[in-house]
């Protein structure tokens, strides 16, 4: 199984920290955000990792290289101008192949064990999403979890409204016949949810959307103080 780490964002909310450093290279607990993900993936035997880049992508590539320092093989998908989430995946499909892959946002941090992702059986589904309790900055959530499936709010399912963690298993079939270009992922997910083709489960462990300098500093302090030991 392969994995893709999304690392092409501008990091506007993180400025001024991201004026000269791509967001995934910002450090918490003594190492870059993206390295936490790489090490967790390597630990469960994922050695082929695709990383997409746009803003300051050359700095990411210089810092991580071919991944050998982490015991993995990093394949780079350089976009120049960012293509958004789905656009970035479509651009990287030649590297990802035709089998389901793990997808991780480069700007989240979690203690979640990635090993259960290896056992996700999509069958007729196009995606499996890991959902989390709604954080303070996003109280309404993104989707409804009911009967191990994810639904849009418009479907009015009785269940738990939760937030997408940025961790998922995706089947390349979701992007069949879609052309390269800027394209967000959410509309594709919602379209699949309307057809009941998105399974979901709730994240076990801690999770932080590292979206602002304040949340970055708070997470760094929490890790150093042993909160997540």
Beta strands, then each sheet from edge to edge (+ up, - down):
strand 1: 3-6
strand 2: 27-28
strand 3: 31-32
strand 4: 48-53
strand 5: 73-78
strand 6: 101-105
strand 7: 108-110
strand 8: 127-132
strand 9: 143-146
strand 10: 149-151
strand 11: 160-170
strand 12: 198-202
strand 13: 207-209
sheet 1: 5+ 4+ 1+ 6+ 11- 8+ 12+
sheet 2: 5+ 4+ 1+ 6+ 11- 9+ 10-
sheet 3: 2+ 3-
sheet 4: 7+ 13-
end
